[in-house]
Amino acid sequence: MFVSRRWLVFSAVAVGTFCSVIDHGSVSVALPSIANYFATDLPTTQWVVIVFSLTIVILLLPMGRLGDIWGLAKIYYLGCTILLLATIGASASPSMGILLLSRIFQGLGAAMTQGLGMALVISTFPGNQRGRAIGLIMTTVGLGAIAGPAFGGLLVDLYGWRAVFLGNIPLLSLSLALAVTVRRMKDEQTLERAYAIEPFDWMGAGTSGCAILGVMLVATNPRIVFAHFVLPILTFSGIAILVIAFILREIRSVSPIVDLNLFKVPRFSWGVTGAFLMFFGSSGVLFLTPFYLQEILGYSPKVSGLAVIPGAFSMAVCGALSGRLSDYFGWGRFTILGLMISATGLLVLSFLSLNSSLMHVIAGLLLHSTGMGIFYSPNSSAILSSTPENQRGLASSMVNLVRNSGSIVSVALVTSVVTVTMGSLGFDPSLDAVISADTAGTAAAFVIGLQWAYRCLGCLILLALVSTLFQMKSQIR
C-alpha cells in the first residue's frame, strides 16, 4: 500500500475525530444561549448534549458490526454524510424539538464515524506503525478538547448559538470529501475486504441498545431511580432481562452484533476492561474541577477553561509520542506508566482545599491528562491488533463504547459521591446548593466530597492497572 494512501485515510479519520470532539466542547458552551433563545430552562436544554451522547453510545456496536459486514469505508462515508446534513439541520432549527431531532441524527452519524474511524486506521497501517497512527489521532482529540470551548465561546459571543453548528460545517465538508476519496480508491482489499454478505442481527442490536440505554439512564439519574423502593427493583430487573436476552441471542445468532468469543482472548478482554476503568476513573475530573475553580475558588469561566489547556496539550503530545514509541518497545510499559502518572495526578487533586492555589489544580490536571495520553494509544492498539481483521469495526466500536460509557458513569459517580458526602454532613445534597450557598459550611462540605470523589477515581485507576497487568501476563503466556 502506498504511503500517501495510508495518510489520506488517516487524514479522513483525524478530521472527523476532531469535528466530533470540538462539537462536544463548543455545544456545551452554547447551552445558556440556546436556553435563552428558545425560552427553556437549563435542565431541558442540557438534553441537546445528552441526547447526542446517548445516541452515540446506543448505536456504536450496531454501526461497528455494519462496517464489518458492508465495508468500513462505506459506512464511514455514510456517517460523514449524515453528520454533515444533521449539522446543517441543527444550525437552522426553528424549535427545540427540531434541534433535539437534529442532534439525534448527529449522534447517528457520529456513531458511524467514531465506531469505524480507528478500524480504518488499523486496517490501513502495518503493525509496526499502528501505535503511531492512533497516537496522532489522540493528538487530534487533545487539540479538539482545547479548541472546542474556545471556538464555541468565541462564535457564540460574536454570532450567536447557531454559529457553533455553522462553524463546524467546513470541517465536516472536508471530512466528507476525504471519505469520498478513500471510498473511491481502486484498491479496496484492505479497507473493504470482500467478505460474504452476512445478515444483520436486528434483534441483537435492539436488545443491546435498550440495555445500554437503561444503564446510562440509571447512571445519570440515580436520584429519580432510587426515589421509591419499587423503582430500583423494576429498573435493575428490566436491565438484567435485556442483558440476558442479548447474551442468549448472540450465542445463537449466526451473525451476532458482538462475537462473545472475542472475550475469550485475554489481550482483548483485559484491555477493554482496563480502558473502561481508565475512563470511569478519569472523566469526572473535567466535570468537578471547573466547578470547584469557579464556585469555591471564585475564578471566572475563562480562567477555569485556561486551567484545562496545559493538560489537554500534554495529552495531545504524549498521546502521539507514546503511540510511536509503543511500536518499537511494546504497549505494556506505556499503559502501566500512563496509569501510574494518572493516579498520581488524582492523588494531588485529592488534597485540594478551600484555599488551594491555581497552580495546585493545574499540576494535578497536568499529571492526570498526561497519564491518559500515554495510556490510550498503546491500549487501543493492543486491543484492535488482537482481533480478527473481519471484526475490527466491532472492536473499534467497543473501544469507543467503553470510552463514552465510562465518561458518562464517571460524571454520575463523582456527583453522587459529592452529594452523598454533603448530605452526611448535614447539608443539602445538591450541587445547586454550592452555587447558592451563603455559608462556608456548604463549601467545606463540598470540598470534603470532592476529595473523596478523587480518591474513588484513583481506586478505579488502580483497578485499571491490575487489569493491564493481567493483559500483559496473558501476552507473556
Secondary structure as the mmCIF struct_conf table of DSSP 4:
data_model
#
loop_
_struct_conf.conf_type_id
_struct_conf.id
_struct_conf.beg_label_comp_id
_struct_conf.beg_label_asym_id
_struct_conf.beg_label_seq_id
_struct_conf.end_label_comp_id
_struct_conf.end_label_asym_id
_struct_conf.end_label_seq_id
HELX_RH_AL_P HELX_RH_AL_P1 VAL A 3 PHE A 38
TURN_TY1_P TURN_TY1_P1 ALA A 39 ALA A 39
HELX_RH_AL_P HELX_RH_AL_P2 LEU A 42 THR A 45
TURN_TY1_P TURN_TY1_P2 GLN A 46 GLN A 46
HELX_RH_AL_P HELX_RH_AL_P3 TRP A 47 TRP A 70
HELX_RH_AL_P HELX_RH_AL_P4 LEU A 72 SER A 91
TURN_TY1_P TURN_TY1_P3 ALA A 92 ALA A 92
BEND BEND1 PRO A 94 SER A 95
HELX_RH_AL_P HELX_RH_AL_P5 MET A 96 THR A 124
BEND BEND2 PHE A 125 PHE A 125
HELX_RH_3T_P HELX_RH_3T_P1 GLY A 127 GLN A 129
HELX_RH_AL_P HELX_RH_AL_P6 ARG A 130 TYR A 159
TURN_TY1_P TURN_TY1_P4 TRP A 161 TRP A 161
HELX_RH_AL_P HELX_RH_AL_P7 ARG A 162 LEU A 166
TURN_TY1_P TURN_TY1_P5 GLY A 167 ASN A 168
HELX_RH_AL_P HELX_RH_AL_P8 ILE A 169 ARG A 184
BEND BEND3 LYS A 186 LYS A 186
TURN_TY1_P TURN_TY1_P6 GLN A 189 LEU A 191
BEND BEND4 GLU A 192 GLU A 192
HELX_LH_PP_P HELX_LH_PP_P1 TYR A 195 ILE A 197
HELX_RH_AL_P HELX_RH_AL_P9 TRP A 202 THR A 220
HELX_RH_AL_P HELX_RH_AL_P10 PRO A 222 VAL A 225
TURN_TY1_P TURN_TY1_P7 PHE A 226 ALA A 227
BEND BEND5 HIS A 228 HIS A 228
TURN_TY1_P TURN_TY1_P8 PHE A 229 PHE A 229
HELX_RH_AL_P HELX_RH_AL_P11 VAL A 230 ARG A 252
BEND BEND6 VAL A 254 SER A 255
BEND BEND7 ILE A 257 VAL A 258
HELX_RH_3T_P HELX_RH_3T_P2 LEU A 260 LYS A 264
BEND BEND8 VAL A 265 VAL A 265
HELX_RH_AL_P HELX_RH_AL_P12 PRO A 266 PHE A 280
TURN_TY1_P TURN_TY1_P9 GLY A 281 SER A 282
HELX_RH_AL_P HELX_RH_AL_P13 SER A 283 GLU A 295
TURN_TY1_P TURN_TY1_P10 ILE A 296 ILE A 296
BEND BEND9 LEU A 297 LEU A 297
HELX_RH_AL_P HELX_RH_AL_P14 PRO A 301 PHE A 329
BEND BEND10 TRP A 331 TRP A 331
HELX_RH_AL_P HELX_RH_AL_P15 GLY A 332 LEU A 349
TURN_TY1_P TURN_TY1_P11 SER A 350 PHE A 351
TURN_TY1_P TURN_TY1_P12 LEU A 354 ASN A 355
HELX_RH_AL_P HELX_RH_AL_P16 LEU A 358 SER A 385
TURN_TY1_P TURN_TY1_P13 SER A 386 SER A 386
BEND BEND11 THR A 387 THR A 387
HELX_RH_3T_P HELX_RH_3T_P3 GLU A 389 GLN A 391
HELX_RH_AL_P HELX_RH_AL_P17 ARG A 392 SER A 424
TURN_TY1_P TURN_TY1_P14 LEU A 425 GLY A 426
BEND BEND12 PHE A 427 PHE A 427
BEND BEND13 PRO A 429 SER A 430
HELX_RH_AL_P HELX_RH_AL_P18 LEU A 431 ILE A 435
BEND BEND14 SER A 436 SER A 436
BEND BEND15 THR A 439 THR A 439
HELX_RH_AL_P HELX_RH_AL_P19 ALA A 440 ILE A 476
#
